Amino acid sequence: MSNASAKALRRSRNNRVVAGVCGGLGEFFGISPFWFRLAFFIALIPGGIPGLVPYLIMWIVMPRG
C-alpha cells in the first residue's frame, strides 16, 4: 500500500463541532460523523466519564488534519 492511498486518522478541519474528533473519525471510517457524535453523547448520559475521557484522549492524540 502506498502513502497516497493510505488514510490517516486525523481531526477534521472542515467537519468539526468542538475539536474535529468525530469529523475525523467519520472521514477515516467513511461514515457520517453524526454516528460518532451520537455514540459520544450516549456515553455521556450515565455520568460523563465513559464518553468524555475517550474524547479528550483522542483530542490530544489525534493530529490536526
mmCIF file as Biopython writes it, N, C-alpha, C and O atoms, coordinates in Angstrom:
data_model
#
loop_
_atom_site.group_PDB
_atom_site.id
_atom_site.type_symbol
_atom_site.label_atom_id
_atom_site.label_alt_id
_atom_site.label_comp_id
_atom_site.label_asym_id
_atom_site.label_entity_id
_atom_site.label_seq_id
_atom_site.pdbx_PDB_ins_code
_atom_site.Cartn_x
_atom_site.Cartn_y
_atom_site.Cartn_z
_atom_site.occupancy
_atom_site.B_iso_or_equiv
_atom_site.auth_seq_id
_atom_site.auth_asym_id
_atom_site.pdbx_PDB_model_num
ATOM 1   N N  . MET A ? 1  ? 0.844   -1.165 0.000  1.0 0.0 1  A 1 
ATOM 2   C CA . MET A ? 1  ? 0.000   0.000  0.000  1.0 0.0 1  A 1 
ATOM 3   C C  . MET A ? 1  ? 0.894   1.234  0.000  1.0 0.0 1  A 1 
ATOM 4   O O  . MET A ? 1  ? 1.806   1.345  0.819  1.0 0.0 1  A 1 
ATOM 5   N N  . SER A ? 2  ? 0.635   2.149  -0.905 1.0 0.0 2  A 1 
ATOM 6   C CA . SER A ? 2  ? 1.441   3.365  -0.988 1.0 0.0 2  A 1 
ATOM 7   C C  . SER A ? 2  ? 0.886   4.428  -0.046 1.0 0.0 2  A 1 
ATOM 8   O O  . SER A ? 2  ? -0.252  4.334  0.415  1.0 0.0 2  A 1 
ATOM 9   N N  . ASN A ? 3  ? 1.696   5.427  0.228  1.0 0.0 3  A 1 
ATOM 10  C CA . ASN A ? 3  ? 1.272   6.505  1.112  1.0 0.0 3  A 1 
ATOM 11  C C  . ASN A ? 3  ? 0.126   7.315  0.529  1.0 0.0 3  A 1 
ATOM 12  O O  . ASN A ? 3  ? -0.671  7.885  1.274  1.0 0.0 3  A 1 
ATOM 13  N N  . ALA A ? 4  ? 0.035   7.372  -0.792 1.0 0.0 4  A 1 
ATOM 14  C CA . ALA A ? 4  ? -1.029  8.145  -1.434 1.0 0.0 4  A 1 
ATOM 15  C C  . ALA A ? 4  ? -2.396  7.529  -1.182 1.0 0.0 4  A 1 
ATOM 16  O O  . ALA A ? 4  ? -3.386  8.257  -1.106 1.0 0.0 4  A 1 
ATOM 17  N N  . SER A ? 5  ? -2.481  6.213  -1.050 1.0 0.0 5  A 1 
ATOM 18  C CA . SER A ? 5  ? -3.772  5.571  -0.852 1.0 0.0 5  A 1 
ATOM 19  C C  . SER A ? 5  ? -4.076  5.294  0.617  1.0 0.0 5  A 1 
ATOM 20  O O  . SER A ? 5  ? -5.207  4.936  0.946  1.0 0.0 5  A 1 
ATOM 21  N N  . ALA A ? 6  ? -3.115  5.446  1.493  1.0 0.0 6  A 1 
ATOM 22  C CA . ALA A ? 6  ? -3.333  5.193  2.918  1.0 0.0 6  A 1 
ATOM 23  C C  . ALA A ? 6  ? -4.043  6.378  3.561  1.0 0.0 6  A 1 
ATOM 24  O O  . ALA A ? 6  ? -3.676  7.533  3.348  1.0 0.0 6  A 1 
ATOM 25  N N  . LYS A ? 7  ? -5.066  6.068  4.349  1.0 0.0 7  A 1 
ATOM 26  C CA . LYS A ? 7  ? -5.776  7.108  5.069  1.0 0.0 7  A 1 
ATOM 27  C C  . LYS A ? 7  ? -5.141  7.266  6.444  1.0 0.0 7  A 1 
ATOM 28  O O  . LYS A ? 7  ? -4.723  6.289  7.066  1.0 0.0 7  A 1 
ATOM 29  N N  . ALA A ? 8  ? -5.075  8.487  6.899  1.0 0.0 8  A 1 
ATOM 30  C CA . ALA A ? 8  ? -4.541  8.757  8.224  1.0 0.0 8  A 1 
ATOM 31  C C  . ALA A ? 8  ? -5.677  9.215  9.134  1.0 0.0 8  A 1 
ATOM 32  O O  . ALA A ? 8  ? -6.575  9.942  8.709  1.0 0.0 8  A 1 
ATOM 33  N N  . LEU A ? 9  ? -5.626  8.789  10.368 1.0 0.0 9  A 1 
ATOM 34  C CA . LEU A ? 9  ? -6.622  9.207  11.348 1.0 0.0 9  A 1 
ATOM 35  C C  . LEU A ? 9  ? -6.211  10.571 11.890 1.0 0.0 9  A 1 
ATOM 36  O O  . LEU A ? 9  ? -5.257  10.691 12.658 1.0 0.0 9  A 1 
ATOM 37  N N  . ARG A ? 10 ? -6.952  11.593 11.475 1.0 0.0 10 A 1 
ATOM 38  C CA . ARG A ? 10 ? -6.656  12.972 11.867 1.0 0.0 10 A 1 
ATOM 39  C C  . ARG A ? 10 ? -7.957  13.678 12.229 1.0 0.0 10 A 1 
ATOM 40  O O  . ARG A ? 10 ? -9.033  13.302 11.764 1.0 0.0 10 A 1 
ATOM 41  N N  . ARG A ? 11 ? -7.842  14.709 13.067 1.0 0.0 11 A 1 
ATOM 42  C CA . ARG A ? 11 ? -9.007  15.536 13.367 1.0 0.0 11 A 1 
ATOM 43  C C  . ARG A ? 11 ? -9.385  16.326 12.119 1.0 0.0 11 A 1 
ATOM 44  O O  . ARG A ? 11 ? -8.519  16.790 11.377 1.0 0.0 11 A 1 
ATOM 45  N N  . SER A ? 12 ? -10.665 16.471 11.903 1.0 0.0 12 A 1 
ATOM 46  C CA . SER A ? 12 ? -11.154 17.168 10.719 1.0 0.0 12 A 1 
ATOM 47  C C  . SER A ? 12 ? -11.043 18.676 10.897 1.0 0.0 12 A 1 
ATOM 48  O O  . SER A ? 12 ? -11.320 19.206 11.973 1.0 0.0 12 A 1 
ATOM 49  N N  . ARG A ? 13 ? -10.640 19.356 9.846  1.0 0.0 13 A 1 
ATOM 50  C CA . ARG A ? 13 ? -10.626 20.823 9.857  1.0 0.0 13 A 1 
ATOM 51  C C  . ARG A ? 13 ? -11.948 21.378 9.355  1.0 0.0 13 A 1 
ATOM 52  O O  . ARG A ? 13 ? -12.338 22.485 9.725  1.0 0.0 13 A 1 
ATOM 53  N N  . ASN A ? 14 ? -12.643 20.614 8.510  1.0 0.0 14 A 1 
ATOM 54  C CA . ASN A ? 14 ? -13.872 21.094 7.889  1.0 0.0 14 A 1 
ATOM 55  C C  . ASN A ? 14 ? -15.126 20.682 8.649  1.0 0.0 14 A 1 
ATOM 56  O O  . ASN A ? 14 ? -16.047 21.482 8.811  1.0 0.0 14 A 1 
ATOM 57  N N  . ASN A ? 15 ? -15.162 19.459 9.107  1.0 0.0 15 A 1 
ATOM 58  C CA . ASN A ? 15 ? -16.361 18.902 9.734  1.0 0.0 15 A 1 
ATOM 59  C C  . ASN A ? 15 ? -16.123 18.808 11.235 1.0 0.0 15 A 1 
ATOM 60  O O  . ASN A ? 15 ? -15.831 17.733 11.758 1.0 0.0 15 A 1 
ATOM 61  N N  . ARG A ? 16 ? -16.249 19.939 11.926 1.0 0.0 16 A 1 
ATOM 62  C CA . ARG A ? 16 ? -15.960 19.956 13.351 1.0 0.0 16 A 1 
ATOM 63  C C  . ARG A ? 16 ? -17.046 20.709 14.100 1.0 0.0 16 A 1 
ATOM 64  O O  . ARG A ? 16 ? -17.627 21.671 13.598 1.0 0.0 16 A 1 
ATOM 65  N N  . VAL A ? 17 ? -17.301 20.246 15.310 1.0 0.0 17 A 1 
ATOM 66  C CA . VAL A ? 17 ? -18.219 20.936 16.204 1.0 0.0 17 A 1 
ATOM 67  C C  . VAL A ? 17 ? -17.422 21.465 17.392 1.0 0.0 17 A 1 
ATOM 68  O O  . VAL A ? 17 ? -17.526 22.642 17.735 1.0 0.0 17 A 1 
ATOM 69  N N  . VAL A ? 18 ? -16.625 20.598 18.023 1.0 0.0 18 A 1 
ATOM 70  C CA . VAL A ? 18 ? -15.780 21.026 19.133 1.0 0.0 18 A 1 
ATOM 71  C C  . VAL A ? 18 ? -14.316 20.996 18.704 1.0 0.0 18 A 1 
ATOM 72  O O  . VAL A ? 18 ? -13.686 22.044 18.563 1.0 0.0 18 A 1 
ATOM 73  N N  . ALA A ? 19 ? -13.778 19.800 18.499 1.0 0.0 19 A 1 
ATOM 74  C CA . ALA A ? 19 ? -12.353 19.680 18.180 1.0 0.0 19 A 1 
ATOM 75  C C  . ALA A ? 19 ? -12.099 18.963 16.861 1.0 0.0 19 A 1 
ATOM 76  O O  . ALA A ? 19 ? -10.946 18.861 16.440 1.0 0.0 19 A 1 
ATOM 77  N N  . GLY A ? 20 ? -13.120 18.470 16.204 1.0 0.0 20 A 1 
ATOM 78  C CA . GLY A ? 20 ? -12.946 17.758 14.944 1.0 0.0 20 A 1 
ATOM 79  C C  . GLY A ? 20 ? -12.691 16.280 15.101 1.0 0.0 20 A 1 
ATOM 80  O O  . GLY A ? 20 ? -12.373 15.603 14.123 1.0 0.0 20 A 1 
ATOM 81  N N  . VAL A ? 21 ? -12.825 15.756 16.322 1.0 0.0 21 A 1 
ATOM 82  C CA . VAL A ? 21 ? -12.562 14.334 16.557 1.0 0.0 21 A 1 
ATOM 83  C C  . VAL A ? 21 ? -13.585 13.471 15.822 1.0 0.0 21 A 1 
ATOM 84  O O  . VAL A ? 21 ? -13.208 12.556 15.089 1.0 0.0 21 A 1 
ATOM 85  N N  . CYS A ? 22 ? -14.855 13.748 16.007 1.0 0.0 22 A 1 
ATOM 86  C CA . CYS A ? 22 ? -15.897 12.942 15.357 1.0 0.0 22 A 1 
ATOM 87  C C  . CYS A ? 22 ? -15.860 13.104 13.837 1.0 0.0 22 A 1 
ATOM 88  O O  . CYS A ? 22 ? -16.101 12.141 13.108 1.0 0.0 22 A 1 
ATOM 89  N N  . GLY A ? 23 ? -15.565 14.297 13.359 1.0 0.0 23 A 1 
ATOM 90  C CA . GLY A ? 23 ? -15.423 14.513 11.919 1.0 0.0 23 A 1 
ATOM 91  C C  . GLY A ? 23 ? -14.268 13.715 11.357 1.0 0.0 23 A 1 
ATOM 92  O O  . GLY A ? 23 ? -14.380 13.139 10.275 1.0 0.0 23 A 1 
ATOM 93  N N  . GLY A ? 24 ? -13.156 13.673 12.076 1.0 0.0 24 A 1 
ATOM 94  C CA . GLY A ? 24 ? -12.006 12.882 11.642 1.0 0.0 24 A 1 
ATOM 95  C C  . GLY A ? 24 ? -12.291 11.399 11.648 1.0 0.0 24 A 1 
ATOM 96  O O  . GLY A ? 24 ? -11.879 10.681 10.736 1.0 0.0 24 A 1 
ATOM 97  N N  . LEU A ? 25 ? -12.998 10.928 12.674 1.0 0.0 25 A 1 
ATOM 98  C CA . LEU A ? 25 ? -13.367 9.519  12.724 1.0 0.0 25 A 1 
ATOM 99  C C  . LEU A ? 25 ? -14.310 9.169  11.574 1.0 0.0 25 A 1 
ATOM 100 O O  . LEU A ? 25 ? -14.186 8.107  10.962 1.0 0.0 25 A 1 
ATOM 101 N N  . GLY A ? 26 ? -15.244 10.060 11.288 1.0 0.0 26 A 1 
ATOM 102 C CA . GLY A ? 26 ? -16.170 9.841  10.177 1.0 0.0 26 A 1 
ATOM 103 C C  . GLY A ? 26 ? -15.461 9.779  8.840  1.0 0.0 26 A 1 
ATOM 104 O O  . GLY A ? 26 ? -15.778 8.932  8.005  1.0 0.0 26 A 1 
ATOM 105 N N  . GLU A ? 27 ? -14.495 10.679 8.630  1.0 0.0 27 A 1 
ATOM 106 C CA . GLU A ? 27 ? -13.727 10.661 7.379  1.0 0.0 27 A 1 
ATOM 107 C C  . GLU A ? 27 ? -12.883 9.389  7.279  1.0 0.0 27 A 1 
ATOM 108 O O  . GLU A ? 27 ? -12.772 8.804  6.202  1.0 0.0 27 A 1 
ATOM 109 N N  . PHE A ? 28 ? -12.296 8.965  8.377  1.0 0.0 28 A 1 
ATOM 110 C CA . PHE A ? 28 ? -11.431 7.786  8.374  1.0 0.0 28 A 1 
ATOM 111 C C  . PHE A ? 28 ? -12.219 6.514  8.073  1.0 0.0 28 A 1 
ATOM 112 O O  . PHE A ? 28 ? -11.782 5.683  7.277  1.0 0.0 28 A 1 
ATOM 113 N N  . PHE A ? 29 ? -13.383 6.363  8.713  1.0 0.0 29 A 1 
ATOM 114 C CA . PHE A ? 29 ? -14.182 5.152  8.531  1.0 0.0 29 A 1 
ATOM 115 C C  . PHE A ? 29 ? -15.180 5.255  7.384  1.0 0.0 29 A 1 
ATOM 116 O O  . PHE A ? 29 ? -15.819 4.260  7.041  1.0 0.0 29 A 1 
ATOM 117 N N  . GLY A ? 30 ? -15.326 6.422  6.789  1.0 0.0 30 A 1 
ATOM 118 C CA . GLY A ? 30 ? -16.207 6.586  5.634  1.0 0.0 30 A 1 
ATOM 119 C C  . GLY A ? 30 ? -17.681 6.598  5.980  1.0 0.0 30 A 1 
ATOM 120 O O  . GLY A ? 30 ? -18.513 6.223  5.154  1.0 0.0 30 A 1 
ATOM 121 N N  . ILE A ? 31 ? -18.022 7.028  7.203  1.0 0.0 31 A 1 
ATOM 122 C CA . ILE A ? 31 ? -19.431 7.144  7.578  1.0 0.0 31 A 1 
ATOM 123 C C  . ILE A ? 31 ? -19.670 8.553  8.124  1.0 0.0 31 A 1 
ATOM 124 O O  . ILE A ? 31 ? -18.728 9.317  8.335  1.0 0.0 31 A 1 
ATOM 125 N N  . SER A ? 32 ? -20.912 8.877  8.344  1.0 0.0 32 A 1 
ATOM 126 C CA . SER A ? 32 ? -21.270 10.200 8.820  1.0 0.0 32 A 1 
ATOM 127 C C  . SER A ? 32 ? -20.753 10.438 10.245 1.0 0.0 32 A 1 
ATOM 128 O O  . SER A ? 32 ? -20.892 9.568  11.104 1.0 0.0 32 A 1 
ATOM 129 N N  . PRO A ? 33 ? -20.163 11.599 10.498 1.0 0.0 33 A 1 
ATOM 130 C CA . PRO A ? 33 ? -19.710 11.927 11.852 1.0 0.0 33 A 1 
ATOM 131 C C  . PRO A ? 33 ? -20.854 11.976 12.863 1.0 0.0 33 A 1 
ATOM 132 O O  . PRO A ? 33 ? -20.624 11.899 14.070 1.0 0.0 33 A 1 
ATOM 133 N N  . PHE A ? 34 ? -22.077 12.105 12.373 1.0 0.0 34 A 1 
ATOM 134 C CA . PHE A ? 34 ? -23.248 12.110 13.252 1.0 0.0 34 A 1 
ATOM 135 C C  . PHE A ? 34 ? -23.266 10.885 14.145 1.0 0.0 34 A 1 
ATOM 136 O O  . PHE A ? 34 ? -23.594 10.990 15.327 1.0 0.0 34 A 1 
ATOM 137 N N  . TRP A ? 35 ? -22.922 9.726  13.607 1.0 0.0 35 A 1 
ATOM 138 C CA . TRP A ? 35 ? -22.981 8.487  14.382 1.0 0.0 35 A 1 
ATOM 139 C C  . TRP A ? 35 ? -21.945 8.476  15.498 1.0 0.0 35 A 1 
ATOM 140 O O  . TRP A ? 35 ? -22.209 7.942  16.576 1.0 0.0 35 A 1 
ATOM 141 N N  . PHE A ? 36 ? -20.788 9.046  15.265 1.0 0.0 36 A 1 
ATOM 142 C CA . PHE A ? 36 ? -19.779 9.152  16.322 1.0 0.0 36 A 1 
ATOM 143 C C  . PHE A ? 36 ? -20.219 10.172 17.375 1.0 0.0 36 A 1 
ATOM 144 O O  . PHE A ? 36 ? -20.028 9.954  18.572 1.0 0.0 36 A 1 
ATOM 145 N N  . ARG A ? 37 ? -20.801 11.275 16.933 1.0 0.0 37 A 1 
ATOM 146 C CA . ARG A ? 37 ? -21.300 12.266 17.889 1.0 0.0 37 A 1 
ATOM 147 C C  . ARG A ? 37 ? -22.401 11.676 18.749 1.0 0.0 37 A 1 
ATOM 148 O O  . ARG A ? 37 ? -22.450 11.918 19.955 1.0 0.0 37 A 1 
ATOM 149 N N  . LEU A ? 38 ? -23.285 10.901 18.134 1.0 0.0 38 A 1 
ATOM 150 C CA . LEU A ? 38 ? -24.365 10.250 18.871 1.0 0.0 38 A 1 
ATOM 151 C C  . LEU A ? 38 ? -23.797 9.255  19.883 1.0 0.0 38 A 1 
ATOM 152 O O  . LEU A ? 38 ? -24.258 9.203  21.023 1.0 0.0 38 A 1 
ATOM 153 N N  . ALA A ? 39 ? -22.813 8.477  19.481 1.0 0.0 39 A 1 
ATOM 154 C CA . ALA A ? 39 ? -22.206 7.499  20.388 1.0 0.0 39 A 1 
ATOM 155 C C  . ALA A ? 39 ? -21.546 8.184  21.579 1.0 0.0 39 A 1 
ATOM 156 O O  . ALA A ? 39 ? -21.697 7.723  22.711 1.0 0.0 39 A 1 
ATOM 157 N N  . PHE A ? 40 ? -20.817 9.273  21.349 1.0 0.0 40 A 1 
ATOM 158 C CA . PHE A ? 40 ? -20.203 10.005 22.460 1.0 0.0 40 A 1 
ATOM 159 C C  . PHE A ? 40 ? -21.269 10.626 23.359 1.0 0.0 40 A 1 
ATOM 160 O O  . PHE A ? 40 ? -21.114 10.652 24.580 1.0 0.0 40 A 1 
ATOM 161 N N  . PHE A ? 41 ? -22.341 11.121 22.766 1.0 0.0 41 A 1 
ATOM 162 C CA . PHE A ? 41 ? -23.414 11.705 23.561 1.0 0.0 41 A 1 
ATOM 163 C C  . PHE A ? 41 ? -24.078 10.646 24.435 1.0 0.0 41 A 1 
ATOM 164 O O  . PHE A ? 41 ? -24.326 10.883 25.617 1.0 0.0 41 A 1 
ATOM 165 N N  . ILE A ? 42 ? -24.363 9.490  23.866 1.0 0.0 42 A 1 
ATOM 166 C CA . ILE A ? 42 ? -24.979 8.404  24.639 1.0 0.0 42 A 1 
ATOM 167 C C  . ILE A ? 42 ? -24.039 7.958  25.756 1.0 0.0 42 A 1 
ATOM 168 O O  . ILE A ? 42 ? -24.490 7.635  26.855 1.0 0.0 42 A 1 
ATOM 169 N N  . ALA A ? 43 ? -22.743 7.937  25.483 1.0 0.0 43 A 1 
ATOM 170 C CA . ALA A ? 43 ? -21.773 7.555  26.506 1.0 0.0 43 A 1 
ATOM 171 C C  . ALA A ? 43 ? -21.678 8.608  27.610 1.0 0.0 43 A 1 
ATOM 172 O O  . ALA A ? 43 ? -21.269 8.285  28.725 1.0 0.0 43 A 1 
ATOM 173 N N  . LEU A ? 44 ? -22.045 9.848  27.327 1.0 0.0 44 A 1 
ATOM 174 C CA . LEU A ? 44 ? -22.030 10.910 28.338 1.0 0.0 44 A 1 
ATOM 175 C C  . LEU A ? 44 ? -23.207 10.816 29.308 1.0 0.0 44 A 1 
ATOM 176 O O  . LEU A ? 44 ? -23.110 11.285 30.442 1.0 0.0 44 A 1 
ATOM 177 N N  . ILE A ? 45 ? -24.303 10.223 28.880 1.0 0.0 45 A 1 
ATOM 178 C CA . ILE A ? 45 ? -25.531 10.206 29.670 1.0 0.0 45 A 1 
ATOM 179 C C  . ILE A ? 45 ? -25.354 9.552  31.048 1.0 0.0 45 A 1 
ATOM 180 O O  . ILE A ? 45 ? -25.850 10.114 32.024 1.0 0.0 45 A 1 
ATOM 181 N N  . PRO A ? 46 ? -24.680 8.398  31.191 1.0 0.0 46 A 1 
ATOM 182 C CA . PRO A ? 46 ? -24.619 7.758  32.516 1.0 0.0 46 A 1 
ATOM 183 C C  . PRO A ? 46 ? -23.690 8.438  33.524 1.0 0.0 46 A 1 
ATOM 184 O O  . PRO A ? 46 ? -23.544 7.932  34.637 1.0 0.0 46 A 1 
ATOM 185 N N  . GLY A ? 47 ? -23.077 9.528  33.190 1.0 0.0 47 A 1 
ATOM 186 C CA . GLY A ? 47 ? -22.250 10.210 34.165 1.0 0.0 47 A 1 
ATOM 187 C C  . GLY A ? 47 ? -21.087 10.970 33.573 1.0 0.0 47 A 1 
ATOM 188 O O  . GLY A ? 47 ? -20.350 11.632 34.303 1.0 0.0 47 A 1 
ATOM 189 N N  . GLY A ? 48 ? -20.905 10.893 32.279 1.0 0.0 48 A 1 
ATOM 190 C CA . GLY A ? 48 ? -19.891 11.698 31.619 1.0 0.0 48 A 1 
ATOM 191 C C  . GLY A ? 48 ? -18.559 11.031 31.371 1.0 0.0 48 A 1 
ATOM 192 O O  . GLY A ? 48 ? -17.995 11.181 30.287 1.0 0.0 48 A 1 
ATOM 193 N N  . ILE A ? 49 ? -18.040 10.303 32.335 1.0 0.0 49 A 1 
ATOM 194 C CA . ILE A ? 49 ? -16.696 9.748  32.216 1.0 0.0 49 A 1 
ATOM 195 C C  . ILE A ? 49 ? -16.555 8.784  31.032 1.0 0.0 49 A 1 
ATOM 196 O O  . ILE A ? 49 ? -15.557 8.875  30.317 1.0 0.0 49 A 1 
ATOM 197 N N  . PRO A ? 50 ? -17.501 7.864  30.785 1.0 0.0 50 A 1 
ATOM 198 C CA . PRO A ? 50 ? -17.320 6.921  29.667 1.0 0.0 50 A 1 
ATOM 199 C C  . PRO A ? 50 ? -17.249 7.582  28.293 1.0 0.0 50 A 1 
ATOM 200 O O  . PRO A ? 50 ? -16.688 7.000  27.365 1.0 0.0 50 A 1 
ATOM 201 N N  . GLY A ? 51 ? -17.795 8.765  28.144 1.0 0.0 51 A 1 
ATOM 202 C CA . GLY A ? 51 ? -17.749 9.452  26.858 1.0 0.0 51 A 1 
ATOM 203 C C  . GLY A ? 51 ? -16.727 10.570 26.818 1.0 0.0 51 A 1 
ATOM 204 O O  . GLY A ? 51 ? -16.129 10.830 25.774 1.0 0.0 51 A 1 
ATOM 205 N N  . LEU A ? 52 ? -16.525 11.225 27.932 1.0 0.0 52 A 1 
ATOM 206 C CA . LEU A ? 52 ? -15.653 12.388 27.957 1.0 0.0 52 A 1 
ATOM 207 C C  . LEU A ? 52 ? -14.174 12.015 27.907 1.0 0.0 52 A 1 
ATOM 208 O O  . LEU A ? 52 ? -13.405 12.645 27.181 1.0 0.0 52 A 1 
ATOM 209 N N  . VAL A ? 53 ? -13.772 11.018 28.657 1.0 0.0 53 A 1 
ATOM 210 C CA . VAL A ? 53 ? -12.355 10.641 28.713 1.0 0.0 53 A 1 
ATOM 211 C C  . VAL A ? 53 ? -11.838 10.165 27.351 1.0 0.0 53 A 1 
ATOM 212 O O  . VAL A ? 53 ? -10.797 10.652 26.910 1.0 0.0 53 A 1 
ATOM 213 N N  . PRO A ? 54 ? -12.515 9.238  26.667 1.0 0.0 54 A 1 
ATOM 214 C CA . PRO A ? 54 ? -12.004 8.841  25.340 1.0 0.0 54 A 1 
ATOM 215 C C  . PRO A ? 54 ? -11.954 10.005 24.351 1.0 0.0 54 A 1 
ATOM 216 O O  . PRO A ? 54 ? -11.028 10.099 23.545 1.0 0.0 54 A 1 
ATOM 217 N N  . TYR A ? 55 ? -12.951 10.892 24.412 1.0 0.0 55 A 1 
ATOM 218 C CA . TYR A ? 55 ? -12.955 12.046 23.516 1.0 0.0 55 A 1 
ATOM 219 C C  . TYR A ? 55 ? -11.752 12.939 23.790 1.0 0.0 55 A 1 
ATOM 220 O O  . TYR A ? 55 ? -11.074 13.367 22.856 1.0 0.0 55 A 1 
ATOM 221 N N  . LEU A ? 56 ? -11.482 13.223 25.053 1.0 0.0 56 A 1 
ATOM 222 C CA . LEU A ? 56 ? -10.345 14.066 25.409 1.0 0.0 56 A 1 
ATOM 223 C C  . LEU A ? 56 ? -9.017  13.428 25.018 1.0 0.0 56 A 1 
ATOM 224 O O  . LEU A ? 56 ? -8.107  14.114 24.553 1.0 0.0 56 A 1 
ATOM 225 N N  . ILE A ? 57 ? -8.908  12.124 25.205 1.0 0.0 57 A 1 
ATOM 226 C CA . ILE A ? 57 ? -7.679  11.415 24.812 1.0 0.0 57 A 1 
ATOM 227 C C  . ILE A ? 57 ? -7.472  11.518 23.307 1.0 0.0 57 A 1 
ATOM 228 O O  . ILE A ? 57 ? -6.364  11.795 22.847 1.0 0.0 57 A 1 
ATOM 229 N N  . MET A ? 58 ? -8.548  11.293 22.531 1.0 0.0 58 A 1 
ATOM 230 C CA . MET A ? 58 ? -8.422  11.390 21.078 1.0 0.0 58 A 1 
ATOM 231 C C  . MET A ? 58 ? -8.111  12.821 20.648 1.0 0.0 58 A 1 
ATOM 232 O O  . MET A ? 58 ? -7.382  13.024 19.677 1.0 0.0 58 A 1 
ATOM 233 N N  . TRP A ? 59 ? -8.649  13.810 21.347 1.0 0.0 59 A 1 
ATOM 234 C CA . TRP A ? 59 ? -8.378  15.209 21.045 1.0 0.0 59 A 1 
ATOM 235 C C  . TRP A ? 59 ? -6.889  15.495 21.204 1.0 0.0 59 A 1 
ATOM 236 O O  . TRP A ? 59 ? -6.307  16.228 20.404 1.0 0.0 59 A 1 
ATOM 237 N N  . ILE A ? 60 ? -6.280  14.926 22.221 1.0 0.0 60 A 1 
ATOM 238 C CA . ILE A ? 60 ? -4.857  15.141 22.470 1.0 0.0 60 A 1 
ATOM 239 C C  . ILE A ? 60 ? -3.981  14.332 21.523 1.0 0.0 60 A 1 
ATOM 240 O O  . ILE A ? 60 ? -2.967  14.836 21.041 1.0 0.0 60 A 1 
ATOM 241 N N  . VAL A ? 61 ? -4.359  13.081 21.249 1.0 0.0 61 A 1 
ATOM 242 C CA . VAL A ? 61 ? -3.512  12.164 20.481 1.0 0.0 61 A 1 
ATOM 243 C C  . VAL A ? 61 ? -3.627  12.369 18.966 1.0 0.0 61 A 1 
ATOM 244 O O  . VAL A ? 61 ? -2.623  12.291 18.257 1.0 0.0 61 A 1 
ATOM 245 N N  . MET A ? 62 ? -4.830  12.627 18.468 1.0 0.0 62 A 1 
ATOM 246 C CA . MET A ? 62 ? -5.022  12.755 17.017 1.0 0.0 62 A 1 
ATOM 247 C C  . MET A ? 62 ? -4.429  14.071 16.511 1.0 0.0 62 A 1 
ATOM 248 O O  . MET A ? 62 ? -4.733  15.131 17.058 1.0 0.0 62 A 1 
ATOM 249 N N  . PRO A ? 63 ? -3.595  14.019 15.480 1.0 0.0 63 A 1 
ATOM 250 C CA . PRO A ? 63 ? -3.064  15.268 14.926 1.0 0.0 63 A 1 
ATOM 251 C C  . PRO A ? 63 ? -4.140  16.034 14.169 1.0 0.0 63 A 1 
ATOM 252 O O  . PRO A ? 63 ? -5.111  15.450 13.689 1.0 0.0 63 A 1 
ATOM 253 N N  . ARG A ? 64 ? -3.960  17.320 14.068 1.0 0.0 64 A 1 
ATOM 254 C CA . ARG A ? 64 ? -4.899  18.167 13.330 1.0 0.0 64 A 1 
ATOM 255 C C  . ARG A ? 64 ? -4.762  17.873 11.848 1.0 0.0 64 A 1 
ATOM 256 O O  . ARG A ? 64 ? -3.652  17.744 11.333 1.0 0.0 64 A 1 
ATOM 257 N N  . GLY A ? 65 ? -5.898  17.766 11.159 1.0 0.0 65 A 1 
ATOM 258 C CA . GLY A ? 65 ? -5.895  17.391 9.758  1.0 0.0 65 A 1 
ATOM 259 C C  . GLY A ? 65 ? -5.659  18.461 8.806  1.0 0.0 65 A 1 
ATOM 260 O O  . GLY A ? 65 ? -5.641  18.222 7.599  1.0 0.0 65 A 1 
#
